[in-house]
Amino acid sequence: MILLADPRVAAVPSADDGDPLVDLRDLPELRLDSRAADPAGAYARVRRGVADRLLAAQRALPAGLRLLVVEGYRPYRAQLEIFTGYREELRRAHPDWSPERLHRETTKFVSPVEVAPHSTGGAVDLTLCTEDGVELDLGTAVDATPEASADACFTDSPAVSATARRHRRIMGAALRGAGLVNYPTEWWHWSYGDRYWALLTGAPHTRYGPV
């Protein structure tokens, strides 16, 4: 399992091809959830290449299923607050952990700001729902932490029900087929064009840098 703290991720050369951010609220083919909404509407924005791939993944899903997007672009300051907040939560719960382990365990849930996929506009958190917007069982809530879920948030966790595993496979097949990659500790997190995507796919550099 490659974590975002892995030096190989930070070593990927960063480039940006200028692909614009688009607002998913303008794409009726995709459903957008408001739980992560912010006043500026950053949550609803992703790079054009990501939006195109989400539309392709939506078309690949079985009839009656829809992608439900929770969050796309996340500004630097918001990313930093989430990272430091979770790191402090772990520090209080595990005062015996070394700084190195604390950093590694933090990155299982949230990326360090210097390599954060969401801050490029290339990442998206999402789940599955019915045509009527009823969320399907994928084993944990979106954004469940490894600590709180006993690692059931890991994409390949055996600790979730057969139904949840099937739903994860269905969603994963559609998204991978459209060219996105998953962060393996978060079944809901998928990205394209960022450093993590470049490392996993062998791309020589990113398509997207920090916005």
N, C-alpha and C positions, 0 to 999 in steps of 0.2 A: 504494500500500500504506500503510495507516494503522497506525503502530506505537503501542504503549501509552505511549510517551514523548511522543506528539503532545499539545500543550496542549489540543486539543479534547476529548480523553478526560477529562482532569482537570477540565475546565470543566463537565462534565455534573453537574447537581445530584444529590446523593446522598439517597435516601430508603430506608426499609426498611418493608415492609408486614407484618413479623412472621411471614412464612412460616417454619415450623420446619425445622430440620435433621432429616433422616431417615437411617436406617442402611440402606445398600444390602444389607447382609448379611441383612436381614429380607425382601428381595424376591427370591425364588428365580427369578423370570423373567429377572433380570440376572446375568451372570457377573461376579465380582469377582476381580481378580488381587491377589496379596499382595506384589508386589515393592516397593511404596512403603508397606507397612504400618508403622504407628507404634504404640507401646504404648497410646496413648489411643484408637486407632481412628478418628482424625480422617479419615484417607484414605478411609474407607468412607462418609462422610457428605456429603450434598448437600441443598440446599433441596428441599422437597416439590415445587415447581414444576419443578425440574430432573429429579427422579426420574420424575415423570409424563411428561415429554417424552422421557426415555430409554426408558421403556416403550413410548411411541408409536413411537419410532424403531425399536425392536426389532421391533415388529409389522410395520413397513414393509420390513424387510430380506427378501431372497429366502430361500426355504426352505433350511435347512442352515447359515445364517450367524448368528452371535451377536455382540452387542457385548461387548467385554471391557474393563471399567472398571479403570483403573490407579490413579487418584487423584482425589479430590474436594476436600473442604475442606482448606485448608492454613493453619495458624495464622500469625499475624503474624511471630513469631520465626523460624519455619522459612522463611517467604518471604524475610525479610531476610537470613538466612544464605545462601540460594541466590543471591540477587541480588549480595551483596557478594563471595561466592566466585567467581562467574563474572566479575564485573567485574575482580577482581584477576588472574584467569587471563588475561583479554584484555589487561590493562595490562602484564603481564610479556611477553606474546607480541608486543605492538605498542607499545613505549615511545614511538613517534613520534606516536601518535594524540593529538589534542586532547581535553580533557575532554568537550567536546560530542559528538565522535564516539564516544568510549568509552562514554558514556551511551547513545547511540543504538544502538550495536552490542550492548550488553548487553541492551537491551530487545527485541531480536529473539528472545532466548531466554528471558528471565525478566522479569516485570513489576516495575516499581518498587512498593514496598510501599504507597504512597499510593493506587494505583489497581488493586491486585492482584485479579484476578477470583477466584482460588482462595480468598482470604481472606474473601470474601463467602459462600462456600458455593454460588455460582452457576456455578462452572466445573468441568469434568471433563476428565481426560486419559483417552483410551480408544483401542482398536484393534478389529480384527475377528478372530474365531476361528471354528472349526468347532463343531458340536454337541459334539464330544469335547474342546474346549478347545485345539485346535492353532491357534496364531496364523497368520494369513495374511501374505503378503508385501505390505507397504505401502511398501517402498522403503528405509526406515531403521528403526532401533530407535526406540521411544518415547523421547523426551527426547534424541535426537541433537542436538548443537549445530550451528549454522550453520558454525562453524569446522571441526569434525570431519567434517561431512558434505558440505562444499563446497556448502552451501545446498540439498542434496537433501531436507532436512527441510521446506523451503517447500512448502506444500500443492500449488501448481501447478507444481512443479519439473519440467522436461522431462528431467532427468538420471536419472530412475528408469525401471524397466522398464515395458513396456506393461501387464503384469499388475498391478504395483503401482499404476499410474495408474488402472486399472479398479477396483481395490479401494478406492482413495481416493474415486473418483466414487460408488461404491455406498454407502459409509459416509456421505459428504457429503450425498447426496440424501436419505437417511433422516433425518439429523440436522437438516438445514435444513428439511425438510418438517415436522419436529416443533417448529420455532421456535427452534433454537439457532443461534449464529453461530460462525464459525471465526476463529482468529487465524492469519493467512496465512503466518506463518513457522514454524508448528508444525501439521502435518496432524492431530495427535492432540488438539489443544486446542480445546474447544468450550464456549460459555458462554451463559447466559441470565440476565437480570435485573441484570447488572452494568453498569458504566459503558461498557465497550466495546460490549456488546449495545445499550445505549440509543443510543449514537452512531450505530451502523450501521443501526438500525431506525427512528430518528427519534423514539424515546420521549422524553417531556419530562423524565424523571428515572429513576433506577434503581428497581428493585423491591427490591434487596438492598444493604445497606451492609455494612461489615466486621463480622464476627461477633466 
